[in-house]
Amino acid sequence: MTDKPSLQDRLVAAGFGAGWTLVPRLPERLTAWAFRKAADRLWRRRGGSVRRLEANLARVRGTSPDDPAIRELSREGMRSYFRYFHEVFRLPSMPAEEILSRMKVVGDEQVYDNLAKGRGVVLALPHMGNWDQAGAWFVAKGHPFTTVAERLRPESLFHRYTAFREGLGMEVLPLTGGESHTFGTLAQRLRAGRPVALPAERDLTAKGVEVQFFGSATRMPAGPGLLAVHTGAALIPAILYFEGRDWGLQFHQEIAVPTEGTRKEKVAAVMQDLATVFEKGITEHPEDWHMLQRLWLEDLEPRG
């Protein structure tokens, strides 16, 4: 039996439902302005989420959360985060031609080359830019893919978000509580030469791989590395960001799996290499990194 949704959960679900219903029907300039104002309002209040974003950005910049530059960067970060939601609400009604024409892509040839050879591809990405729009672009290019979604609360919001992504052409598997084994399904898709896309810098299971990330320890989900080691699929990092009114997407070079070592050692090495690529992408586009949660182990675990 599932817990009864709280009032806050029900309000959030209702807000998302209203967003998908109303935002596409209103002038885009008006709704974009409203979302930007909402982001600024939340930023000025400097609640827990904004303070956490500032602490995370301070690690990226190697400075203090009290640095005035971090405060300014967090405002851009909140605007970027709210832009993501604004675009999510408009995305189902956006023409494929617009999605394709406004996407500025670097390094995608290696993705297509691997798929053309029948080799599966694991696209690993941090929570940056608009990953749903990038998914819609990839589908519009003729490459439907499989991804995994965090089980949101309330359940109705999870189902609504899943339906939204499936409507864009993605296959969405639940991170937890699925009827089938998610890892096994992902491995099957990769062995069939299909692409899989996975958010990869925040571990939601507390069972991830420990890596060094901006000079401190954190855990990243083992899935991308384990799938590459287990199936022989190409592991390719993808960095997403906003580029003016348009979107940017950079595919980095495939991360090679070591030829020697145990499976655990190979996965650990691959995930550390992935973390290093993510560092570069986040450093270049820190305002588009939407990390409003605790990430590093020293922030998660009590100090003895």
C-alpha positions in Angstrom: 0.0 0.0 0.0 1.5 3.4 -1.0 1.5 6.4 1.3 -1.3 8.9 0.8 0.1 11.9 -1.1 0.6 15.0 1.0 -1.1 18.3 0.2 2.2 19.6 -1.1 2.6 16.6 -3.4 -0.9 17.1 -4.8 -0.3 20.8 -5.4 2.9 20.0 -7.3 1.1 17.4 -9.4 -1.7 19.9 -10.1 0.8 22.6 -11.0 2.5 20.3 -13.6 -0.8 19.3 -15.0 -1.8 23.0 -15.4 1.6 23.8 -17.0 1.2 21.2 -19.7 -2.3 22.3 -20.3 -2.0 26.1 -20.2 1.5 27.1 -21.1 1.4 26.0 -24.8 -1.8 28.0 -25.2 -0.3 31.3 -24.1 2.1 33.6 -25.9 5.7 32.2 -25.5 7.1 35.6 -24.7 4.6 36.1 -21.9 5.2 32.6 -20.3 9.0 32.9 -20.6 8.8 36.2 -18.8 6.6 34.8 -16.1 9.0 31.8 -15.5 12.0 34.1 -15.4 10.2 36.3 -12.8 9.4 33.3 -10.7 13.0 32.2 -10.8 14.2 35.6 -9.6 11.6 35.6 -6.9 12.7 32.3 -5.5 16.4 33.3 -5.9 15.8 36.5 -3.8 14.2 34.5 -1.0 17.4 32.3 -0.8 15.7 29.3 0.6 17.3 25.9 1.1 17.4 24.9 -2.6 19.1 28.1 -3.6 21.6 27.9 -0.8 22.4 24.3 -1.8 22.9 25.4 -5.4 25.3 28.1 -4.3 27.2 25.6 -2.2 27.5 23.2 -5.1 28.5 26.0 -7.5 31.1 27.2 -5.0 32.8 23.8 -5.2 32.8 24.0 -9.0 34.4 27.5 -8.9 36.8 26.6 -5.9 35.5 29.4 -3.8 33.2 30.2 -0.9 29.4 30.2 -1.1 29.6 33.7 0.3 31.5 34.9 -2.8 29.4 37.6 -4.5 30.2 35.9 -7.9 28.5 32.7 -6.7 25.4 34.6 -5.6 25.2 36.1 -9.1 25.9 32.7 -10.7 23.1 31.1 -8.7 20.6 33.7 -10.1 21.6 32.6 -13.6 21.3 29.0 -12.5 17.8 29.4 -11.2 16.8 31.2 -14.4 18.2 28.2 -16.4 16.4 25.7 -14.1 13.0 27.5 -14.6 13.7 27.8 -18.4 14.0 24.0 -18.4 10.5 23.6 -16.9 9.0 26.3 -19.2 10.4 24.4 -22.2 9.1 21.1 -20.9 5.6 22.4 -20.8 5.9 23.7 -24.4 7.8 20.7 -25.8 4.9 18.4 -26.7 3.5 21.0 -29.0 6.9 22.1 -30.5 7.4 21.1 -34.2 10.1 18.6 -34.9 11.6 21.1 -37.4 12.1 23.6 -34.7 13.7 21.1 -32.4 16.1 20.0 -35.1 17.0 23.5 -36.4 17.7 25.1 -33.0 19.9 22.3 -31.7 23.7 23.0 -32.0 25.5 19.7 -31.8 29.2 18.7 -31.6 30.6 15.2 -31.9 27.5 13.3 -32.8 29.2 11.4 -35.7 30.6 8.8 -33.3 27.2 8.1 -31.9 25.8 7.5 -35.4 28.8 5.4 -36.4 28.5 3.1 -33.5 24.7 2.6 -34.0 25.2 2.0 -37.7 27.6 -0.8 -36.9 25.0 -2.4 -34.6 26.8 -1.4 -31.4 24.8 -0.1 -28.5 25.6 3.3 -27.1 25.2 4.4 -23.5 24.8 8.2 -23.4 25.7 9.4 -19.9 24.8 13.0 -19.0 24.7 15.3 -15.9 21.6 17.2 -15.0 22.3 20.1 -17.3 20.4 22.2 -19.8 17.2 20.6 -21.2 17.7 16.8 -21.3 14.1 16.2 -22.4 14.6 18.5 -25.4 17.8 16.8 -26.2 15.9 13.5 -26.1 13.2 14.8 -28.4 16.0 15.9 -30.8 17.6 12.5 -30.8 14.2 10.8 -31.5 13.6 13.3 -34.3 16.9 12.3 -35.8 15.5 8.8 -36.0 17.0 7.2 -32.9 14.4 6.3 -30.2 16.1 5.3 -27.0 15.6 3.9 -23.6 16.0 5.9 -20.3 15.4 5.5 -16.6 13.3 7.8 -14.5 13.3 8.5 -10.8 10.0 7.6 -9.2 8.5 10.9 -8.3 6.0 11.7 -5.7 3.0 11.6 -5.9 2.6 8.6 -8.2 0.3 10.6 -10.4 3.2 13.0 -11.2 5.5 10.1 -12.0 3.0 8.7 -14.5 2.4 12.1 -16.0 6.1 12.7 -16.5 6.5 9.2 -17.9 3.7 9.8 -20.4 5.2 13.1 -21.4 8.6 11.4 -22.2 7.0 8.5 -23.9 5.0 11.0 -26.0 8.3 12.3 -27.2 9.3 8.9 -28.4 11.4 7.6 -25.4 11.1 4.3 -23.7 11.0 5.0 -19.9 11.8 2.5 -17.3 11.3 3.2 -13.5 14.4 3.4 -11.4 12.6 1.4 -8.7 9.4 -0.5 -8.4 9.3 -1.7 -12.0 7.7 -5.0 -13.0 10.9 -6.1 -14.8 14.6 -5.9 -13.9 15.6 -2.5 -15.2 19.3 -3.3 -15.7 18.5 -6.4 -17.6 16.2 -4.5 -19.9 18.8 -1.8 -20.6 21.4 -4.5 -21.3 19.0 -6.2 -23.8 18.5 -2.9 -25.6 22.2 -2.3 -25.9 22.9 -5.8 -27.1 20.3 -5.1 -29.8 22.4 -2.2 -31.0 20.1 0.5 -29.5 20.9 3.7 -27.6 20.3 4.2 -23.8 20.5 7.6 -22.1 21.2 7.8 -18.4 21.6 10.7 -15.9 24.9 9.9 -14.2 26.3 12.3 -11.7 23.9 11.9 -8.8 23.5 8.5 -7.1 19.9 7.9 -5.9 20.5 4.4 -4.5 23.4 5.0 -2.0 25.1 2.0 -3.7 27.0 4.0 -6.4 30.7 4.1 -7.3 32.8 6.5 -5.3 34.7 9.0 -7.4 36.6 12.3 -7.0 34.5 15.2 -8.3 35.8 18.7 -8.1 38.3 17.7 -5.5 36.0 15.8 -3.2 34.4 12.4 -3.0 30.9 11.7 -4.2 29.0 8.6 -5.5 27.9 8.3 -9.1 25.4 5.6 -10.2 27.3 2.5 -11.4 24.8 1.8 -14.2 26.6 3.6 -17.2 29.9 2.0 -16.4 28.5 -1.4 -15.6 26.5 -1.5 -18.8 29.5 -0.6 -20.9 31.6 -3.3 -19.2 28.9 -5.9 -19.2 27.6 -5.4 -22.8 30.6 -3.9 -24.7 28.4 -0.8 -25.6 30.1 2.5 -26.3 30.0 4.8 -23.3 29.8 8.4 -24.6 29.4 11.4 -22.2 26.9 14.1 -23.3 27.0 17.7 -22.0 23.9 19.8 -22.4 23.6 23.6 -22.1 21.6 26.6 -23.3 23.1 28.6 -26.2 21.2 31.9 -26.3 17.6 31.1 -27.3 18.8 27.7 -28.7 20.3 24.6 -27.2 23.8 23.1 -27.2 24.8 19.5 -27.0 28.4 18.2 -27.0 29.2 14.5 -27.2 32.7 13.8 -25.8 34.9 10.9 -27.0 34.0 7.4 -25.9 35.3 6.4 -22.6 37.4 3.3 -23.0 36.9 0.3 -20.7 40.2 -1.0 -19.3 41.4 -4.3 -20.7 42.7 -5.5 -17.3 41.3 -5.7 -13.8 38.2 -7.1 -12.2 34.7 -6.0 -13.3 34.5 -3.8 -10.2 37.9 -2.2 -10.9 36.9 -1.6 -14.6 33.6 0.1 -13.6 35.4 2.3 -11.0 37.9 3.4 -13.6 35.3 4.1 -16.2 33.1 6.1 -13.8 36.1 8.2 -12.7 36.9 9.1 -16.3 33.2 10.0 -16.7 33.3 12.2 -13.7 36.3 14.0 -15.2 34.5 14.7 -18.4 31.5 16.0 -16.4 33.8 18.3 -14.5 34.9 19.9 -17.8 31.4 20.4 -19.1 30.0 21.8 -15.8 33.0 24.1 -15.5 32.3 25.5 -19.0 28.6 25.9 -18.3 28.0 26.1 -14.5 24.9 28.2 -14.8 23.2 25.3 -16.7 24.0 22.7 -14.0 20.7 22.1 -12.2 22.0 20.5 -9.0 19.9 21.8 -6.1 20.5 18.7 -4.0 23.3 17.5 -1.7 25.9 15.7 -3.8 29.2 15.3 -2.0 29.7 12.6 0.7 30.8 15.1 3.3 27.6 17.0 2.8 25.5 13.7 3.0 27.2 11.9 5.8 27.5 13.1 9.4 31.1 14.0 10.4 32.5 12.0 13.2 
